[in-house]
Amino acid sequence: MTISTSTDDSFSDLCIYEHPFDRIVFPDDPERFIHVPTSLERNAIELSSAIHFSLADIGIGVSTGPVVDFRLQKHIQQKPSEGTVPLLYPGHFSGHAVQWPKAEMRRGNAIRLNADTKKWLYPNGFYTVARRFSAKEERRRIVASVVDPQAFPNAPMLGFENHLNVFHEDKRGLTEEIAHGLAAFLNTTAVDEQFRRFNGHTQVNATDLRLMKYPSRSALIGLGKWARGQSELTQSMLDEMMKKLAE
């Protein structure tokens, strides 16, 4: 199959490649997504026999953040107070960590815990989150962060706003190692390249994340232990670990 790619309508960097059909539509993909390779080279995920597990295989789920703020607006407030729990928006995440509360968050930092809101909240714990929307100019489509329960020591539950995707285990927190391992994996260049091949817009849906392939649970635990031991995680460090993971 012939694939041509260009970054803009000037076609100044037009490239044309021939690919086998099974690289465009994967034989084992029940959804029959169309993948658009941008080069003849296969990335670490394509070449790896170790990265072939579904989230269901490793006992992890991903869901869209259940708090739709305009429906629960009367329960949301800017300043945390007694009777509230943290409400997390994409704006609370910077890099790989959470910054909460933030004075400039006009939409709010907290949601009241009561009979009307409890069903939309998750127990406090470790979670991996990825923003549902990214700007076109951002370097990566998938930007993942870790929610650490120690940031909310007195909170029994957490609210995740609808513009976040949340990785969890049966609507509860992940282990600390899994949360860090997932975030490290999702933030690699190889994952971003693989994602862009079948997703041509800036929205990252839970369904997209559910259909991706992941390392084994034990591999994610090992990756998480490594990530936790680093004082700083750079893109080159993450990508180098991905190469080792894919071997």
Rosetta blueprint (number, residue, H / E / L):
1 M L
2 T E
3 I E
4 S E
5 T E
6 S L
7 T L
8 D L
9 D L
10 S L
11 F L
12 S L
13 D L
14 L L
15 C E
16 I E
17 Y E
18 E E
19 H L
20 P L
21 F H
22 D H
23 R H
24 I L
25 V L
26 F L
27 P L
28 D L
29 D L
30 P L
31 E L
32 R L
33 F L
34 I L
35 H L
36 V L
37 P L
38 T L
39 S L
40 L L
41 E L
42 R L
43 N L
44 A H
45 I H
46 E H
47 L H
48 S L
49 S L
50 A L
51 I L
52 H L
53 F E
54 S L
55 L L
56 A L
57 D L
58 I L
59 G L
60 I L
61 G E
62 V E
63 S E
64 T E
65 G L
66 P L
67 V E
68 V L
69 D L
70 F L
71 R L
72 L L
73 Q H
74 K H
75 H H
76 I E
77 Q E
78 Q L
79 K L
80 P L
81 S L
82 E L
83 G L
84 T E
85 V E
86 P E
87 L E
88 L E
89 Y L
90 P H
91 G H
92 H H
93 F E
94 S E
95 G L
96 H L
97 A E
98 V E
99 Q L
100 W L
101 P L
102 K L
103 A L
104 E L
105 M L
106 R L
107 R L
108 G L
109 N L
110 A E
111 I E
112 R E
113 L L
114 N L
115 A L
116 D L
117 T L
118 K H
119 K H
120 W H
121 L L
122 Y E
123 P E
124 N L
125 G L
126 F E
127 Y E
128 T E
129 V E
130 A E
131 R E
132 R L
133 F E
134 S L
135 A L
136 K L
137 E L
138 E L
139 R L
140 R L
141 R L
142 I L
143 V L
144 A E
145 S E
146 V E
147 V E
148 D L
149 P H
150 Q H
151 A H
152 F L
153 P L
154 N L
155 A L
156 P L
157 M E
158 L E
159 G E
160 F E
161 E E
162 N L
163 H L
164 L E
165 N E
166 V E
167 F E
168 H E
169 E E
170 D L
171 K L
172 R E
173 G L
174 L E
175 T L
176 E H
177 E H
178 I H
179 A H
180 H H
181 G H
182 L H
183 A H
184 A H
185 F H
186 L H
187 N L
188 T L
189 T H
190 A H
191 V H
192 D H
193 E H
194 Q H
195 F H
196 R H
197 R H
198 F H
199 N L
200 G L
201 H L
202 T L
203 Q E
204 V L
205 N L
206 A H
207 T H
208 D H
209 L H
210 R H
211 L H
212 M L
213 K L
214 Y E
215 P L
216 S L
217 R H
218 S H
219 A H
220 L H
221 I H
222 G H
223 L H
224 G H
225 K H
226 W H
227 A H
228 R H
229 G L
230 Q L
231 S L
232 E L
233 L L
234 T L
235 Q H
236 S H
237 M H
238 L H
239 D H
240 E H
241 M H
242 M H
243 K H
244 K H
245 L H
246 A H
247 E L
